[in-house]
Amino acid sequence: MLKPHPTVLRRLVEEYETLTAAPATAPESRIADLAYTLCVSTGTRDVGRALATARAWLAPDGRDTAAAAAPAAV
């Protein structure tokens, strides 16, 4: 599984949260598409777990926490 770029992942999470906060104004198909993309991007079948994983991968400033924790390539 390839992990999505932090910028893409942050946009997915933010858009999903924005649309689900006001579902009456959002098309159901768009919410379903975002949920599916989040699940595929994080390798899970549960949207809640996908959101938690995505947030864990992102630092508050949008950096990729897994890349920051990994040792630098020589």
Secondary structure, 3 states (H helix, E strand, C coil): CCCCCHHHHHHHHHHHHHHHHCHHHCCHHHHHHHHHHHHHHHCCCCHHHHHHHHHHHECCCCCEHHHHHCCCCC
